[in-house]
Amino acid sequence: MTGALLVGIYVFVLAMFVGFEIITKIPPTLHTPLMSGANAVSGVTIVGAIIAAQSGSTSISSLLGLAAIIFATVNVVGGFLVTDRMLKMFGQKKKKAAK
């Protein structure tokens, strides 16, 4: 394996551990705002994946770009659906409290 590949693998594994530790320490009240932020990041991922997938040949980069487009789109749509559902739940509590 080349040095650049090993460094990439090390960074990926370290990012997984750091991400897991950060996510497990977030209180439940912050999940909805963080999900909205993650949706914005996934939107940027979609744009980058479209650029990666636009090459004319069927290479590994275009296949990975297509997979990234699919996964990021599912993440964005699912995130917005969950965020909308959570906001509706909070809206119902406000309406009940006002009565």
CNS distance restraints for C-alpha pairs under 8 A (distance, minus, plus):
assign (resid   1 and name CA) (resid   5 and name CA) 6.56 0.50 0.50
assign (resid   1 and name CA) (resid   6 and name CA) 6.90 0.50 0.50
assign (resid   2 and name CA) (resid   6 and name CA) 6.47 0.50 0.50
assign (resid   3 and name CA) (resid   7 and name CA) 6.20 0.50 0.50
assign (resid   4 and name CA) (resid   8 and name CA) 6.16 0.50 0.50
assign (resid   5 and name CA) (resid   9 and name CA) 6.21 0.50 0.50
assign (resid   6 and name CA) (resid  10 and name CA) 6.15 0.50 0.50
assign (resid   7 and name CA) (resid  11 and name CA) 6.14 0.50 0.50
assign (resid   8 and name CA) (resid  12 and name CA) 6.12 0.50 0.50
assign (resid   9 and name CA) (resid  13 and name CA) 6.18 0.50 0.50
assign (resid  10 and name CA) (resid  14 and name CA) 6.07 0.50 0.50
assign (resid  11 and name CA) (resid  15 and name CA) 5.97 0.50 0.50
assign (resid  12 and name CA) (resid  16 and name CA) 6.26 0.50 0.50
assign (resid  13 and name CA) (resid  17 and name CA) 6.46 0.50 0.50
assign (resid  14 and name CA) (resid  18 and name CA) 6.15 0.50 0.50
assign (resid  15 and name CA) (resid  19 and name CA) 5.80 0.50 0.50
assign (resid  16 and name CA) (resid  20 and name CA) 6.08 0.50 0.50
assign (resid  17 and name CA) (resid  21 and name CA) 6.25 0.50 0.50
assign (resid  18 and name CA) (resid  22 and name CA) 6.16 0.50 0.50
assign (resid  19 and name CA) (resid  23 and name CA) 6.03 0.50 0.50
assign (resid  20 and name CA) (resid  24 and name CA) 6.13 0.50 0.50
assign (resid  21 and name CA) (resid  25 and name CA) 6.54 0.50 0.50
assign (resid  22 and name CA) (resid  26 and name CA) 6.77 0.50 0.50
assign (resid  26 and name CA) (resid  30 and name CA) 6.75 0.50 0.50
assign (resid  26 and name CA) (resid  31 and name CA) 7.38 0.50 0.50
assign (resid  27 and name CA) (resid  31 and name CA) 7.20 0.50 0.50
assign (resid  30 and name CA) (resid  34 and name CA) 6.20 0.50 0.50
assign (resid  31 and name CA) (resid  35 and name CA) 5.99 0.50 0.50
assign (resid  32 and name CA) (resid  36 and name CA) 6.40 0.50 0.50
assign (resid  32 and name CA) (resid  83 and name CA) 6.01 0.50 0.50
assign (resid  32 and name CA) (resid  86 and name CA) 7.35 0.50 0.50
assign (resid  33 and name CA) (resid  37 and name CA) 6.46 0.50 0.50
assign (resid  34 and name CA) (resid  38 and name CA) 6.14 0.50 0.50
assign (resid  35 and name CA) (resid  39 and name CA) 6.19 0.50 0.50
assign (resid  35 and name CA) (resid  79 and name CA) 6.28 0.50 0.50
assign (resid  35 and name CA) (resid  83 and name CA) 7.25 0.50 0.50
assign (resid  36 and name CA) (resid  40 and name CA) 6.62 0.50 0.50
assign (resid  36 and name CA) (resid  79 and name CA) 7.03 0.50 0.50
assign (resid  36 and name CA) (resid  80 and name CA) 7.29 0.50 0.50
assign (resid  36 and name CA) (resid  83 and name CA) 7.10 0.50 0.50
assign (resid  37 and name CA) (resid  41 and name CA) 6.50 0.50 0.50
assign (resid  38 and name CA) (resid  42 and name CA) 6.14 0.50 0.50
assign (resid  39 and name CA) (resid  43 and name CA) 6.23 0.50 0.50
assign (resid  39 and name CA) (resid  75 and name CA) 7.05 0.50 0.50
assign (resid  39 and name CA) (resid  76 and name CA) 5.01 0.50 0.50
assign (resid  39 and name CA) (resid  79 and name CA) 6.26 0.50 0.50
assign (resid  39 and name CA) (resid  80 and name CA) 7.35 0.50 0.50
assign (resid  40 and name CA) (resid  44 and name CA) 6.61 0.50 0.50
assign (resid  40 and name CA) (resid  76 and name CA) 7.87 0.50 0.50
assign (resid  41 and name CA) (resid  45 and name CA) 6.33 0.50 0.50
assign (resid  42 and name CA) (resid  46 and name CA) 6.19 0.50 0.50
assign (resid  42 and name CA) (resid  72 and name CA) 5.40 0.50 0.50
assign (resid  42 and name CA) (resid  73 and name CA) 7.53 0.50 0.50
assign (resid  42 and name CA) (resid  75 and name CA) 6.99 0.50 0.50
assign (resid  42 and name CA) (resid  76 and name CA) 6.21 0.50 0.50
assign (resid  43 and name CA) (resid  47 and name CA) 6.58 0.50 0.50
assign (resid  43 and name CA) (resid  72 and name CA) 7.21 0.50 0.50
assign (resid  43 and name CA) (resid  73 and name CA) 7.80 0.50 0.50
assign (resid  43 and name CA) (resid  76 and name CA) 6.96 0.50 0.50
assign (resid  44 and name CA) (resid  48 and name CA) 6.35 0.50 0.50
assign (resid  45 and name CA) (resid  49 and name CA) 5.97 0.50 0.50
assign (resid  45 and name CA) (resid  68 and name CA) 7.52 0.50 0.50
assign (resid  45 and name CA) (resid  69 and name CA) 7.60 0.50 0.50
assign (resid  45 and name CA) (resid  72 and name CA) 6.58 0.50 0.50
assign (resid  46 and name CA) (resid  50 and name CA) 6.11 0.50 0.50
assign (resid  46 and name CA) (resid  68 and name CA) 7.04 0.50 0.50
assign (resid  46 and name CA) (resid  69 and name CA) 5.24 0.50 0.50
assign (resid  46 and name CA) (resid  72 and name CA) 5.97 0.50 0.50
assign (resid  46 and name CA) (resid  73 and name CA) 7.00 0.50 0.50
assign (resid  47 and name CA) (resid  51 and name CA) 6.44 0.50 0.50
assign (resid  48 and name CA) (resid  52 and name CA) 6.26 0.50 0.50
assign (resid  49 and name CA) (resid  53 and name CA) 5.97 0.50 0.50
assign (resid  49 and name CA) (resid  65 and name CA) 4.60 0.50 0.50
assign (resid  49 and name CA) (resid  66 and name CA) 6.89 0.50 0.50
assign (resid  49 and name CA) (resid  68 and name CA) 5.79 0.50 0.50
assign (resid  49 and name CA) (resid  69 and name CA) 5.62 0.50 0.50
assign (resid  50 and name CA) (resid  54 and name CA) 6.06 0.50 0.50
assign (resid  50 and name CA) (resid  65 and name CA) 6.46 0.50 0.50
assign (resid  50 and name CA) (resid  66 and name CA) 7.48 0.50 0.50
assign (resid  50 and name CA) (resid  69 and name CA) 6.77 0.50 0.50
assign (resid  51 and name CA) (resid  55 and name CA) 7.96 0.50 0.50
assign (resid  51 and name CA) (resid  65 and name CA) 7.85 0.50 0.50
assign (resid  52 and name CA) (resid  61 and name CA) 6.32 0.50 0.50
assign (resid  52 and name CA) (resid  62 and name CA) 6.00 0.50 0.50
assign (resid  52 and name CA) (resid  65 and name CA) 5.27 0.50 0.50
assign (resid  53 and name CA) (resid  61 and name CA) 6.49 0.50 0.50
assign (resid  53 and name CA) (resid  62 and name CA) 3.90 0.50 0.50
assign (resid  53 and name CA) (resid  63 and name CA) 6.82 0.50 0.50
assign (resid  53 and name CA) (resid  64 and name CA) 7.42 0.50 0.50
assign (resid  53 and name CA) (resid  65 and name CA) 4.50 0.50 0.50
assign (resid  53 and name CA) (resid  66 and name CA) 5.90 0.50 0.50
assign (resid  54 and name CA) (resid  62 and name CA) 6.70 0.50 0.50
assign (resid  55 and name CA) (resid  62 and name CA) 6.34 0.50 0.50
assign (resid  57 and name CA) (resid  62 and name CA) 7.60 0.50 0.50
assign (resid  58 and name CA) (resid  62 and name CA) 6.15 0.50 0.50
assign (resid  58 and name CA) (resid  63 and name CA) 6.99 0.50 0.50
assign (resid  59 and name CA) (resid  63 and name CA) 6.44 0.50 0.50
assign (resid  60 and name CA) (resid  64 and name CA) 6.03 0.50 0.50
assign (resid  61 and name CA) (resid  65 and name CA) 5.89 0.50 0.50
assign (resid  62 and name CA) (resid  66 and name CA) 6.10 0.50 0.50
assign (resid  63 and name CA) (resid  67 and name CA) 6.28 0.50 0.50
assign (resid  64 and name CA) (resid  68 and name CA) 6.07 0.50 0.50
assign (resid  65 and name CA) (resid  69 and name CA) 6.15 0.50 0.50
assign (resid  66 and name CA) (resid  70 and name CA) 6.30 0.50 0.50
assign (resid  67 and name CA) (resid  71 and name CA) 6.16 0.50 0.50
assign (resid  68 and name CA) (resid  72 and name CA) 5.84 0.50 0.50
assign (resid  69 and name CA) (resid  73 and name CA) 5.95 0.50 0.50
assign (resid  70 and name CA) (resid  74 and name CA) 6.24 0.50 0.50
assign (resid  71 and name CA) (resid  75 and name CA) 6.15 0.50 0.50
assign (resid  72 and name CA) (resid  76 and name CA) 6.11 0.50 0.50
assign (resid  73 and name CA) (resid  77 and name CA) 6.09 0.50 0.50
assign (resid  74 and name CA) (resid  78 and name CA) 5.84 0.50 0.50
assign (resid  75 and name CA) (resid  79 and name CA) 5.80 0.50 0.50
assign (resid  76 and name CA) (resid  80 and name CA) 6.17 0.50 0.50
assign (resid  77 and name CA) (resid  81 and name CA) 6.21 0.50 0.50
assign (resid  78 and name CA) (resid  82 and name CA) 6.15 0.50 0.50
assign (resid  79 and name CA) (resid  83 and name CA) 6.00 0.50 0.50
assign (resid  80 and name CA) (resid  84 and name CA) 5.94 0.50 0.50
assign (resid  81 and name CA) (resid  85 and name CA) 6.16 0.50 0.50
assign (resid  82 and name CA) (resid  86 and name CA) 6.14 0.50 0.50
assign (resid  83 and name CA) (resid  87 and name CA) 6.17 0.50 0.50
assign (resid  84 and name CA) (resid  88 and name CA) 6.20 0.50 0.50
assign (resid  85 and name CA) (resid  89 and name CA) 6.32 0.50 0.50
assign (resid  86 and name CA) (resid  90 and name CA) 6.42 0.50 0.50
assign (resid  87 and name CA) (resid  91 and name CA) 6.12 0.50 0.50
assign (resid  88 and name CA) (resid  92 and name CA) 6.26 0.50 0.50
assign (resid  89 and name CA) (resid  93 and name CA) 6.61 0.50 0.50
assign (resid  90 and name CA) (resid  94 and name CA) 6.48 0.50 0.50
assign (resid  91 and name CA) (resid  95 and name CA) 6.33 0.50 0.50
assign (resid  92 and name CA) (resid  96 and name CA) 6.21 0.50 0.50
assign (resid  93 and name CA) (resid  97 and name CA) 6.11 0.50 0.50
assign (resid  94 and name CA) (resid  98 and name CA) 6.17 0.50 0.50
assign (resid  95 and name CA) (resid  99 and name CA) 6.55 0.50 0.50
